[in-house]
């Protein structure tokens, strides 16, 4: 009679899982197509460069995101022609208002022309700052872990500037709340 309950197998899986986490080179995905965590070292270096990347503000002036350093941020890459991007904007605005009192800053980066971004924002109110990267924003997003170059793409960085999670595709507010609450 086999009395093996499977405990050694579970223990081995736990050891393997722990080893993968410590390796840091792969992403841990929570909930299937959910938020991905534990960004590779190359992504972390790109996150550091993000603070210095010149982007155009809505007044047409070149700015960097350096003013947001030292606090948790949610950076959302979007475009006016992207259906999921448009759908998630109201939820992102509501989440920004909800988490602003906790010191979490949301930032939008338009991967679009300045004209399209301005026209879009006249129709859809967004409660957080929006910058314009143009179509070069796709390469910025790729360097931060967006392998497909698709939109929307969202990253969550902690106050130290480390990427804590990424999301390709439309955000799920409850999923994003769990990630933000863990900061």
C-alpha positions as CSV (number, residue, x, y, z in Angstrom):
1,X,0.0,0.0,0.0
2,X,1.4,3.4,-1.0
3,X,1.3,5.8,1.9
4,X,2.9,8.7,0.0
5,X,0.7,11.7,0.5
6,X,2.4,13.8,-2.0
7,X,4.1,16.0,0.6
8,X,7.6,15.6,-0.7
9,X,6.5,16.6,-4.2
10,X,4.8,19.7,-2.9
11,X,7.9,20.6,-0.9
12,X,10.1,20.2,-4.0
13,X,7.8,22.4,-6.0
14,X,8.1,25.0,-3.2
15,X,11.9,24.8,-3.4
16,X,11.8,25.2,-7.2
17,X,9.4,28.2,-6.9
18,X,11.6,29.9,-4.3
19,X,14.7,29.3,-6.5
20,X,13.0,30.9,-9.5
21,X,12.0,33.9,-7.4
22,X,15.5,34.3,-6.1
23,X,16.9,34.1,-9.7
24,X,15.0,37.2,-10.6
25,X,15.3,36.6,-14.3
26,X,11.8,35.5,-14.9
27,X,8.4,37.1,-14.3
28,X,6.0,35.8,-11.8
29,X,2.5,36.2,-13.2
30,X,-0.4,36.4,-10.8
31,X,-3.8,35.3,-11.9
32,X,-3.2,34.2,-15.5
33,X,-3.1,37.3,-17.6
34,X,-2.8,39.5,-14.5
35,X,-0.1,41.8,-13.2
36,X,3.4,40.4,-13.7
37,X,5.9,40.9,-10.9
38,X,9.6,40.7,-10.2
39,X,11.0,42.5,-13.2
40,X,14.4,41.4,-14.7
41,X,17.5,43.5,-14.1
42,X,17.4,45.0,-17.6
43,X,13.9,46.3,-17.0
44,X,15.1,47.9,-13.7
45,X,17.8,49.7,-15.6
46,X,15.3,50.9,-18.1
47,X,13.0,52.1,-15.3
48,X,15.9,54.2,-14.0
49,X,16.3,55.7,-17.5
50,X,12.6,56.5,-17.7
51,X,13.0,59.3,-15.1
52,X,15.5,61.1,-17.4
53,X,13.7,60.5,-20.8
54,X,12.4,63.8,-22.2
55,X,8.7,63.7,-22.9
56,X,6.4,66.5,-24.1
57,X,3.9,67.9,-21.6
58,X,0.5,69.1,-22.7
59,X,1.9,72.6,-23.1
60,X,4.4,71.4,-25.7
61,X,7.4,71.7,-23.3
62,X,10.0,69.0,-22.9
63,X,9.9,67.5,-19.4
64,X,11.2,64.5,-17.6
65,X,9.4,62.4,-15.0
66,X,12.2,63.1,-12.4
67,X,9.8,65.2,-10.3
68,X,7.9,61.9,-9.5
69,X,11.0,60.1,-8.2
70,X,10.8,59.0,-4.6
71,X,7.1,58.0,-4.7
72,X,5.2,55.0,-6.0
73,X,4.0,55.6,-9.6
74,X,1.6,53.9,-12.1
75,X,2.8,54.6,-15.6
76,X,0.2,53.9,-18.3
77,X,1.2,53.8,-22.0
78,X,-1.8,54.5,-24.2
79,X,-3.0,55.9,-27.5
80,X,-6.3,57.6,-28.6
81,X,-6.8,55.0,-31.3
82,X,-6.5,52.1,-28.9
83,X,-10.0,50.8,-27.8
84,X,-8.8,49.1,-24.6
85,X,-6.8,52.2,-23.7
86,X,-9.9,54.4,-24.1
87,X,-12.0,51.9,-22.0
88,X,-9.6,51.9,-19.1
89,X,-9.1,55.7,-18.8
90,X,-12.1,56.3,-16.5
91,X,-11.0,53.5,-14.2
92,X,-7.4,54.8,-14.1
93,X,-8.7,58.3,-13.3
94,X,-10.9,56.9,-10.5
95,X,-8.0,54.9,-9.1
96,X,-5.7,57.9,-9.3
97,X,-8.2,59.9,-7.2
98,X,-8.5,57.0,-4.8
99,X,-4.7,56.4,-4.3
100,X,-3.5,60.1,-4.5
101,X,-4.1,60.4,-0.7
102,X,-1.8,57.4,-0.3
103,X,1.0,59.2,-2.2
104,X,0.7,57.0,-5.4
105,X,1.0,59.0,-8.6
106,X,-0.6,58.0,-11.9
107,X,1.1,59.2,-15.2
108,X,-0.2,58.7,-18.7
109,X,2.2,58.5,-21.6
110,X,0.6,59.0,-25.0
111,X,2.1,56.8,-27.7
112,X,0.4,59.1,-30.2
113,X,0.7,62.5,-31.9
114,X,0.3,65.6,-29.8
115,X,-2.8,66.5,-31.9
116,X,-4.5,63.2,-31.2
117,X,-3.7,63.4,-27.5
118,X,-5.1,66.9,-27.2
119,X,-8.2,66.1,-29.1
120,X,-8.8,63.0,-27.0
121,X,-8.3,64.8,-23.7
122,X,-10.9,67.4,-24.7
123,X,-13.5,64.6,-24.8
124,X,-12.3,62.4,-22.0
125,X,-11.3,64.0,-18.6
126,X,-8.2,62.4,-17.1
127,X,-7.3,63.3,-13.5
128,X,-3.6,62.6,-13.7
129,X,-0.7,64.2,-15.7
130,X,-0.3,63.1,-19.3
131,X,2.8,63.3,-21.4
132,X,3.4,62.7,-25.0
133,X,6.1,60.3,-26.2
134,X,4.9,60.0,-29.8
135,X,5.3,56.7,-31.5
136,X,8.7,56.4,-29.9
137,X,6.9,55.6,-26.7
138,X,6.5,52.0,-28.0
139,X,10.3,51.6,-27.6
140,X,10.2,53.0,-24.1
141,X,7.5,50.6,-23.2
142,X,9.4,47.7,-24.8
143,X,12.4,48.5,-22.7
144,X,10.2,48.3,-19.6
145,X,8.9,44.8,-20.4
146,X,6.3,45.2,-23.1
147,X,7.5,42.4,-25.3
148,X,4.8,42.7,-27.9
149,X,4.7,46.5,-28.2
150,X,0.9,46.4,-27.7
151,X,-1.2,49.0,-25.9
152,X,-2.2,49.7,-23.3
153,X,0.8,48.8,-21.2
154,X,1.1,49.7,-17.5
155,X,4.0,49.6,-15.0
156,X,3.9,50.0,-11.3
157,X,7.0,51.3,-9.6
158,X,7.7,51.5,-5.9
159,X,9.1,54.6,-4.2
160,X,12.6,53.4,-4.8
161,X,12.0,53.3,-8.6
162,X,11.9,49.5,-8.8
163,X,9.3,48.0,-11.2
164,X,7.0,46.0,-9.0
165,X,4.5,44.9,-11.6
166,X,3.6,45.2,-15.3
167,X,0.4,44.7,-17.2
168,X,0.0,44.3,-21.0
169,X,-3.6,45.0,-22.0
170,X,-6.5,46.6,-20.3
171,X,-6.2,46.9,-16.5
172,X,-8.6,45.3,-14.1
173,X,-9.3,47.8,-11.3
174,X,-9.5,45.1,-8.5
175,X,-6.2,43.5,-9.7
176,X,-4.5,46.9,-9.8
177,X,-5.8,47.7,-6.3
178,X,-4.3,44.5,-4.9
179,X,-0.9,45.4,-6.5
180,X,-1.1,49.0,-5.2
181,X,-2.2,47.9,-1.7
182,X,0.9,45.7,-1.6
183,X,3.2,48.7,-2.0
